[in-house]
Amino acid sequence: MKALRDRILKDGKCYPGGILKVDKFINHQMDPNLMKQICVEFIRRYASTEINKIITIEASGIAPAIMMGFLLDLPVVFAKKKKPSTMTNMLSTTVFSFTKQREYHVVISKEYLGKGDKVLFVDDFLAYGNAAKGVIDLCKQAGAELVGMGFIIEKAFQHGRDAIEKAGVRCESLAIIESLDNCEIKMKED
């Protein structure tokens, strides 16, 4: 997706350790017009797929998930990183955050994810695939069908896609970073 690649090269910042900061336009301050373009592209890629819910994990996946839900007129469910005191009947899994360097016990109410659901997971980044593995686990626990996963940016050198494909889940990424060596952003061309 050219508009996204151009924006990453213009406003993305690289830090040692394979970190790409895109908080100027995706996950702190957001560009709603770019987010709409991103979601329209996901919709195009999953046009022939039956979906009845969009799913994500808080917090950075919420913006693209809500935009997708709005454009497709579908509900959006997000896994919470802290169990609310009001949630009793829930699904739970553990996810390790690469950028935060900590584990989260994420939860979803069984009321909102269950048998018969055909869900599309949307998130900002695919790195090591930890969030993806957590969502795969939650969907299995619920008996829901995970019809695909969409990532705005994939860091291919961290091999998160391998776990997704090994689980037999379709994976779509709109911008693929091949390398951040020497803090130089090297992207895969379409």
N, C-alpha and C positions, 0 to 999 in steps of 0.2 A: 504494500500500500504506500504509494509515493508520498502522499501528504504526511503520513506518520513518519516515514523514514527521514524526510526532509526536516521535520520538526525535531526528531531525535538528534540529528547531526547539528542542527542550529542551537538547540537549547538544552540538550542532554549533557550531563557532566559525569565524567568518569573518575572513579576513586580507586586506589589500590585494593586488591582483594577481589576483583571482579564485580565491583559495585557500579551500577549505572543509575544516576539520579535524574529522574524526570519529573520532579515535583513542581516544576514551573508550569506544566501543562496537563499532567495526568493524575498525580496522587497527593497533591497538597493544594496547590492552585490548579483549577481545571479549566480547560478550554472546551466549553460546551459544544461549539461547532465541530471541533476535531473529534470529540467524543461521539457526536452523532454520526459523523463519517465512519468512525471505527465500527460502531454498532450496525450501521447499514451494510458494511462489508461482512460482518459476522452473519447477518441475516441472509445476505446473498449466498454465502458459503454453506449455510445450513437450510437453505430454502426448501429442499426436498425431504427434510427430516421432521418427523412429528415431535413436537415439543409442547408440554403443557405447563412447565415451570422453568424459571431461570434460577440458578443457585450460585452462591458465592460464599466467601468467608470474609468477615469484617476485617479490615476497614476499607482497604484500597480497591477491592473488587466491587464495592457497593455502587459506585457511580456508573461504571459500564453496565452492571446488572440492571440497575433501575432504568437506564436509557433503553436497554434491550427490552425490558418488560413493558415499558411505555410504548415503544414502537411496535411490538408484537401483541400488545394488549394481553399480557400474561402476568401472573403473580410472580413476585421475586421473593426468594427465601434466602436468608443468609445465616450461616453458622456463626454463633456468638462465641467469643473468646473467653467469656466469663458466664457461668451459669446464673441466670436470674433466680431470685428467691421464689418467684412465682412459677417457675418451670419444674414440673415433676415427672412427666412422662416423656423422656427424651432419649435421643441417640447421642452417643459421645465417642470421640476419638482424640488422639493426641497428634499434634502437628508441630514440627520444629520450624521456627522462622530463621532463615539464613540472615536476613538483615538485622533482626533484633537479637539474634543469638540466644534464643530461649524457646522452651516448649510451651505450647498452649493446649489446654484441654478444651476442644471446641464442641459445642452442643447445638442440636437442632431438635425442636419439639416434634414428636411423632405425629402430632396433629397436622404438620405442614409438609412432611415428606413420608411417603408410604407406597405400598403396592399400587401399581397402575400409573404412577407418575413417570413421565418421560422428561428427564431434566437435562438442561444444558448448563454446564458450569462455565462461568466467565470470570476472569481475573486479570489483573494488570500485568503480572510477570510470571513466567515459567522459568525457574532456575534449576534447582535440584529435584523438583517435583514433589516436595513435601506436602504442600497444600493439596495438590492433585491426589496424592495417595490418601490423604485424610478424607477427601470428598468421595473417592472410590469406596473407601471403607464405610462411610456414612450411608451411601446409596445401597451398598450390599446389605447392611444391617436393616435398612428400611424396606428392602425388596423393590426399590425403585430402579428404573432403567436409566442409566447414565448414557444418553445418546451422543454426547460429545463434550469436548472441552475447548474453549476459545481463550486465547491469551493475546493481550495487546502486544507484548514484547516477550520474546523467548531468548534466553541466553544459552545458545546451543552448546557451548563449551562446558556447561554444567550438567548436561545430559539428562535433564528432567523428563524429556519426551520418552526416553527408554522405558520408564516405569509405566507410563500411560499406555504406550503401544503394547507392552507386555501384558497389560490388563485387558487388551482388546478394545480400548476406547479410542474413538476418533479424536484427533488433536489438530487444531488449526491455530496458527500464530500469524499475526499480521506484519510483524517486523522481527527478523531473526538476526541476533547479534552473534557473529562467528567468533569474535575475539575482542577483548578489552586490554590486551597486552600493551604495556607501556602507556596506559591510559589513552589509547587511540581506539576510537569506536570503528570497528570493522564489521560491516553488515553484509548479509547475503542478498544478492540481487534476485529479483523475481525470475 
